[in-house]
Amino acid sequence: MDWKWNGGGAGQFQEKTGRGIFRYALGEGASGRFGHVEVLVRTVPMPGHYSIQWDVSGQALEHDAHDRIVAAARNYMTKYADAYKENGVHLAIVQASSDEIRRNDYERATEVAVRFALEDAGLPVPRIFAP
């Protein structure tokens, strides 16, 4: 985890960064599921604001992977910005992959990777409760 102080005094913006990686494979064949997304987050001095950057290059992904990953990130960050208005966050999606046989669950992989990155940055995240 990186911590940078801009000014250092009380009330000054403190930049925090974090990395989140989530990769999983469940089951075999067409009934199996797969997900892999990696993200970076950093705080920005704009409370309640978030931005998303697609920085994945050279990956062979399904044709709709970009749209599904960005939509899942936007959905998570919209809820996050509403719940934690004191934080501004820039999210960069830096890596993703697809499985040729299993069903690609980009949404789950994105949500978990973003959560891991926020935790790594030391930012608050919503509690998860079992049903």
C-alpha positions in Angstrom: 0.0 0.0 0.0 1.4 3.4 -0.9 0.6 6.5 1.1 1.5 10.0 -0.1 0.9 13.2 1.8 0.1 16.4 -0.1 0.8 19.1 2.4 0.6 16.8 5.4 -1.5 19.0 7.7 -5.0 18.4 9.1 -7.7 18.7 6.4 -5.2 18.2 3.6 -5.9 15.7 0.9 -4.2 12.3 1.4 -3.7 10.2 -1.7 -4.1 6.5 -1.2 -3.6 3.7 -3.8 -4.5 0.1 -4.0 -4.5 -2.9 -6.3 -7.2 -5.6 -6.6 -6.9 -8.9 -8.4 -9.6 -11.5 -8.7 -9.3 -14.7 -10.7 -11.3 -17.8 -10.3 -12.4 -20.9 -12.3 -15.2 -23.1 -11.1 -16.3 -26.3 -12.8 -15.4 -27.7 -16.2 -16.7 -27.2 -19.7 -19.5 -25.0 -20.8 -21.3 -25.2 -17.4 -18.2 -23.9 -15.6 -17.5 -20.3 -14.7 -14.5 -18.1 -15.0 -13.5 -14.6 -14.1 -10.4 -12.5 -14.1 -10.1 -8.8 -13.6 -7.3 -6.6 -12.2 -7.7 -3.0 -11.1 -5.9 -0.1 -9.6 -7.5 2.6 -7.5 -6.3 6.0 -6.2 -8.0 8.6 -4.2 -8.6 12.0 -5.9 -9.3 15.4 -4.2 -13.0 15.4 -5.4 -15.3 14.0 -2.7 -18.1 11.9 -4.1 -16.5 11.7 -7.5 -15.3 8.6 -9.4 -13.8 8.0 -12.8 -13.1 4.8 -14.7 -10.3 4.2 -17.1 -9.9 1.2 -19.4 -6.2 0.4 -19.6 -6.3 -3.2 -20.8 -4.2 -3.9 -23.9 -3.0 -6.9 -25.8 -5.6 -9.2 -24.3 -7.8 -11.6 -26.3 -11.2 -10.9 -24.7 -14.8 -11.8 -25.7 -16.4 -9.1 -27.9 -18.5 -7.8 -25.1 -15.9 -8.0 -22.3 -15.1 -4.3 -22.3 -18.7 -3.2 -22.0 -19.6 -5.8 -19.3 -16.5 -5.0 -17.2 -16.9 -1.2 -17.4 -20.7 -1.5 -16.6 -19.9 -3.6 -13.5 -17.3 -1.2 -12.4 -19.6 1.8 -13.0 -22.4 0.0 -11.0 -20.1 -0.7 -8.1 -18.6 2.8 -8.1 -21.9 4.6 -8.3 -23.1 2.8 -5.2 -19.7 3.4 -3.5 -19.8 7.1 -4.3 -23.3 7.4 -2.8 -22.3 5.5 0.4 -18.9 7.1 0.9 -19.3 10.7 -0.3 -16.1 11.8 1.5 -13.9 9.8 -1.0 -13.1 10.6 -4.6 -11.7 7.6 -6.4 -10.1 7.0 -9.8 -10.4 3.3 -11.0 -8.1 1.9 -13.7 -9.0 -1.5 -15.2 -5.5 -2.8 -16.1 -6.0 -6.5 -16.9 -8.7 -9.0 -17.7 -8.9 -12.4 -19.4 -11.4 -14.7 -20.9 -11.9 -18.5 -20.9 -12.7 -20.1 -24.2 -14.9 -22.8 -22.7 -16.3 -21.7 -19.4 -18.9 -19.0 -19.0 -17.1 -15.7 -18.4 -18.4 -13.9 -15.3 -16.8 -10.5 -15.7 -19.3 -8.9 -13.4 -18.4 -10.9 -10.3 -14.6 -10.7 -11.0 -14.9 -6.9 -11.4 -16.9 -6.3 -8.2 -14.5 -8.4 -6.1 -11.3 -6.9 -7.7 -12.7 -3.4 -7.0 -13.5 -4.3 -3.4 -10.0 -5.8 -2.9 -8.4 -2.6 -4.3 -10.4 -0.3 -2.1 -9.4 -2.5 0.9 -5.8 -2.4 -0.2 -5.9 1.4 -0.3 -7.3 1.5 3.2 -10.6 2.9 2.1 -13.9 1.9 3.7 -15.9 -0.8 2.0 -19.5 -2.1 2.6 -19.8 -5.1 4.9 -20.8 -8.3 3.2 -23.4 -10.4 5.0 -24.3 -14.0 4.2 -27.9 -14.6 3.3 
